[in-house]
Amino acid sequence: MRRRAMIFLVMCLSVCGLSAMSCASSYSVPVRAMPAGATFDGLWYTNFGEMRIRQTADGRVSGTFAFRTGGEFEGEVVGGVMKFRWTQPGDFQVGRREVVGRGYLVISDDGLNMAGQWGYGDDYVGGGEWTGEKATEIYRR
């Protein structure tokens, strides 16, 4: 009897663990249409420093952000949402590993602001908010 109870407990814990893992990875990124005339392409001032985004006609994006030692990202635009994978390089001399994650940004109706989330590894959430304001022509140099 004791052995059956132990097997039942192990099975329950296994199922609960698998359920928790599938819930964590099942987060869905928001969906919205791209507002008329809006684009992610350009210079943005974000809570992670300047972010330079290059958006191609086929919806691919890539660029850099200036947080701490800087970083790079690449991804795609689907409607008014930019989904991306970001990387901050490591530095062997100071003992810092490379850090990677995912994120998404949703563009505002006027195309001048964006807001979203970021996470570590394959998670789009869990790291915090990422917000930005697009640089207008007078501020670009």
N, C-alpha and C positions, 0 to 999 in steps of 0.2 A: 504494500500500500504506500509506503513512504517513497519507494522508487517511482511509482506512478505520479505522485504529487510533484516530485522533483522534475520529471519529464514534462508534466503539464506546465509548471512554472517556467521552464526553459523555453517551451514552445510559445507561451504567451509573451514573454519578453522579446523573443525573436520577431513575432508578428508586430508588436508595438514598435520595436525599433525600425522595422521596415516601413511601417506606416508613417512614422515621424520623418524618415529620410525622404519618402516620396512626397510628403506635404511640403517639405522645405524646398525641394527642387521644382515644385509645380507652380511657383509664382508666375503669373502672366503679366507681361508688360502691357501698359495701357495702349489703347487703340484710338486714333483720331485722324481726321482728314487733314491734309496740309492746307493751311489758309492760303487764299489767292495771293500770289506775289511773294510769299515767304520762302526762305531758304535758310539752312543751317550754315551755309558757306560764309566764311568771313572771320573777323576777330570778335571775340566775346570776352567780357570781363566777368569772371566767375568767382565763387567763393574758394576756388583752388587756383587762383591767379589767372593770367591771360590764357585763353584757349583759342588756338588757331585751327579752324576747320576748313578742310577742302572737300567739297561735295561734287561728285561727278554727275553727268547726265543720267547714268544708270542707277543712281541712288547710293553708290559706295561713298563712304566718308573715311577720312584719315586726318591726322593732325597731331598737335602737341598741346600740352598744358604745363603751366609753370610752377606747380605746387612743389615746394622744397627743391629737390634736385631736378625737377622736371619729369616729364613722362610723355608717352605716346599712346595713341589709340587708333583703332580702325574698326569699321563696322558698316552698317547700312541704315538708310532712311526708309521707313515704311510709313507712308502717309505723313503725318506731322510728328512722328516719333523717330528719334535717332537711337538705335541700339548699338552698343559698342563693347569692345574688349580693350581694357587699358593695361599699360605696363609701366612700372617705375623701375628703372635699372638698379641693380645692386652696385655696391662699391666695396671691393675686396679690402681696400686699405683701411676702411673704418668698420669693417665687419658687418655690412648691411647686405641682406639678401635682396634679390629681385622680388618685387611684389606685383601680383597680377589680379585682375578682377573684371567684372562686367558692370555695365551701367546703362541707363536709358535717360534720355532727355526729351521732354514734350515741349514743342514750340507754342508760344502764345498766339492768340488771334491776330495780333498786329505784327507778329514776326520779330519783335524786338526783345523778347524775353524767353527764357526756357527754364524748365524746372524738372527735376527727376530724382532718381536714387542711384546709388552705387553699392556694390558689394565686393567681397573677396572671392577668388576662385571662379566658379561657375554661377555664383549667385548675383542677381541683379539688385538685390536689396541687402540690408544689414549693416552697411558701412555708414550710411547717412544720406543727407540731402546734397544735391549738386544743383546750383542755380546760376543763372548768368543773364547778363544784359548785353545786347549786341552793340558794338561800337558803331557810331554813326559816322558818316563821311567826314565831318569836321574834326573828329578825334583821331582818324587814321593817319598814320605817317609812314 
